[in-house]
């Protein structure tokens, strides 16, 4: 059975015939508790995290998914084949009421570089099946991975998730704004509202749990989770728009408590390892290696940053943004990243992070306006990071947040046309945020002329699909013509190939591109 056939069968509930024999099958809930689907994430060479969250009524107003106050036992199985005829690991986990009946199973002892299949059972009900995989060791076959971000539920249907799943990537890298905290119509796209958020702006643990459950109830999102392991990191909307470290962008009373509860709900609803939730801190900066081919360095560009300069926004004339002391990553994460880049021995180094790293002038004509919430608001630290990337083997930056595809050259001096290109930035458009999207060719042309280090912009919804080998990284900028109704096809609007450099050249200058 190929991956597409598996995806169809799994999401239709057709791969659930094998009998579970452990005690968690003994009691029976009156309704299906697996309404939020299944997921996997953070793969290693011998395992991964398996996730589910029990909810018989996902939109129950208390955020507990209509589940009883008691803990519930959940069986899990991992198989070598999609029909579960060869079970390689199995066990029982406890879905605790205090954790919104979420389950995080951390697997070890599996074979490297191969597909596995998993599912859960609880109280007489069997979950949909998911496909995941371990990372390889040593030399490896090509890696196909998707990059996605920004999925505002009200702005459109999640057709892009479905199209992503149909392309059967080995890995999905999700770079923030998985859910949005606004109340109904709190942030309305140009195309209007297609669906409606749960009531109120998210402020309490129950609010965040309920909103995550609403998003996770979407079958297209469930399909994307079921087809491959995910690497996830949050941006701002999983808590509050444009928050910065301990600072609320809206001077929200009790922000520290609200942020901690948003983090807790995020962990409960994501395939993250238990060690990621450390009290009021949610640690999402981490690394995984894909054999000797690539190392992914996931960054946290929210939790440790200084407040935005000059009252935030897109502004001109903000000299404070240039101050050397300003930090986006924080001292601890900076040391962690420097050590990881310096010690990496893989062919490629991929930085997954949330906000645009390239300089972006939003003012057409004389003068300059920049987004102070992006790396332009922390320019000195960006220069230091780009200098580190110039010493790194084949660096590529993967980015979300912008709601538009961008392809950019990263330089230590964006004002000098002769400054060498040290890396390339691939910015994924949104899955749904800002509605159908459009292609304003006049605006795009002016923006590209104003920013000559940016070579491609597309305002339509979509995602990136990349294929990585020792020799090159080829990326397809995938777009959909609409999401205000279901059924849109996805197409490759632009294709770009980055050749790998070797030896001294690999740590000095990005390769010359090939555009298709």
Secondary structure, DSSP 8 states (H G I E B T S, - for coil): --HHHHHHHHHTT-S--S---SGGGSS--SS-SBTT-EEEE---SS--EEEEE-BSSTT-TTSSTT--SS-EEEEEEEESSTT-SSEEEEEEEEE-GGGTTEEEEE--S--SS-EEEEEEEETTEE---EEEE----SS---EEEEEE----GGG---HHHHHHHHT--SEEEE-S-SS----TTSS--TT--SS---SS---SHHHHHHHHHHHHT-HHHHHHHHHSEEEE---STTTSTT-BTTB-TT--TTHHHHHHHHHHHHHHTS---GGGEETTEE---EEEEETTTEEEEE--SSTT----GGGSSEES--GGGG-TT--SS-HHHHHHHHHHHHH--SSEEEEEESS--S----SSSSS--EETTSGGGGHHHHHHHHHHHTTSTTEEEEE-SSSSEEEEEEES-TT-TTS-EEEEEEE---SSTTTT----HHHHHHHHHH-TTEEEEE-SEEEEEEEE-SSEEEEEEEEES--SSS---EEEEEEEEEE---HHHHTTS---EEE-
